[in-house]
Amino acid sequence: MVTEKISTLNESGKYGFIVDRKANKVEIKKAVEKMYGVTVESVNTMNYLGKPKSRYTKSKVVSGRTASFKKAIVKVAEGDVIDFYSGL
């Protein structure tokens, strides 16, 4: 994730990810360690419910919801860094 709040957390060694809703903290920790080659100290997760949205068309009102998602904040060991911008 690239937001202002997550960017300020990056300075203290915390990184934000959108993960599968069924993933648990142990699975998230193993995946981040394998993908980025860092040592993960802790994982905090948050579930977000999709927001209700409605659209007005010529014939009727179409109501629905945006997708729900799970966010993980991963704290890496001191000295480890995840560089998201190296491939850009």
C-alpha positions as CSV (number, residue, x, y, z in Angstrom):
1,M,0.0,0.0,0.0
2,V,1.2,3.5,-0.7
3,T,-0.6,6.1,1.4
4,E,0.6,9.0,3.5
5,K,0.0,7.2,6.7
6,I,1.7,4.0,5.6
7,S,4.6,6.1,4.2
8,T,5.2,7.6,7.6
9,L,5.2,4.2,9.2
10,N,7.8,3.0,6.7
11,E,10.4,5.2,8.4
12,S,9.9,3.1,11.6
13,G,10.1,-0.2,9.9
14,K,6.4,-0.9,9.3
15,Y,4.9,-1.7,5.9
16,G,1.3,-2.1,4.8
17,F,0.0,-4.8,2.5
18,I,-3.4,-5.8,1.2
19,V,-3.7,-9.6,1.7
20,D,-6.1,-12.4,1.1
21,R,-9.1,-12.2,3.5
22,K,-8.5,-15.8,4.6
23,A,-4.8,-15.4,5.3
24,N,-3.8,-15.6,9.0
25,K,-0.8,-13.8,10.6
26,V,1.5,-16.8,10.4
27,E,0.9,-17.2,6.7
28,I,1.4,-13.4,6.1
29,K,4.7,-13.5,8.0
30,K,6.1,-16.5,6.0
31,A,5.0,-14.9,2.7
32,V,6.7,-11.5,3.4
33,E,9.9,-13.2,4.7
34,K,10.1,-15.4,1.6
35,M,9.2,-12.6,-0.9
36,Y,11.4,-9.8,0.4
37,G,14.1,-11.7,2.4
38,V,13.6,-9.8,5.6
39,T,12.9,-10.9,9.2
40,V,9.4,-10.1,10.4
41,E,8.9,-9.2,14.1
42,S,5.1,-8.7,14.2
43,V,2.0,-8.7,12.0
44,N,-1.2,-6.7,12.8
45,T,-4.3,-7.3,10.6
46,M,-7.5,-5.3,10.0
47,N,-10.6,-6.4,8.1
48,Y,-12.4,-3.7,6.1
49,L,-16.0,-4.1,5.0
50,G,-16.9,-2.7,1.5
51,K,-18.7,0.6,1.3
52,P,-22.3,0.7,0.0
53,K,-22.6,2.4,-3.3
54,S,-25.6,3.3,-5.5
55,R,-25.9,4.5,-9.0
56,Y,-28.8,6.2,-10.7
57,T,-29.7,5.0,-14.2
58,K,-32.5,5.8,-16.5
59,S,-34.7,2.9,-15.5
60,K,-33.8,2.2,-11.8
61,V,-31.4,2.7,-8.9
62,V,-28.6,0.1,-8.9
63,S,-27.2,-0.6,-5.4
64,G,-24.2,-2.6,-4.5
65,R,-21.0,-2.7,-2.4
66,T,-17.3,-2.2,-3.1
67,A,-15.1,-5.2,-2.4
68,S,-14.1,-6.0,1.2
69,F,-10.4,-6.5,1.9
70,K,-7.9,-7.3,4.6
71,K,-4.9,-5.0,5.4
72,A,-1.8,-6.2,7.2
73,I,0.8,-4.0,8.9
74,V,4.1,-5.8,9.0
75,K,7.0,-4.8,11.3
76,V,10.4,-5.9,10.2
77,A,13.6,-6.3,12.3
78,E,15.7,-3.2,12.9
79,G,18.1,-2.7,9.9
80,D,15.9,-4.6,7.4
81,V,14.3,-2.6,4.6
82,I,11.7,-3.4,2.0
83,D,12.3,-1.3,-1.1
84,F,9.1,-1.1,-3.2
85,Y,10.4,1.5,-5.6
86,S,13.6,-0.4,-6.9
87,G,11.7,-1.9,-9.9
88,L,10.0,1.3,-11.0
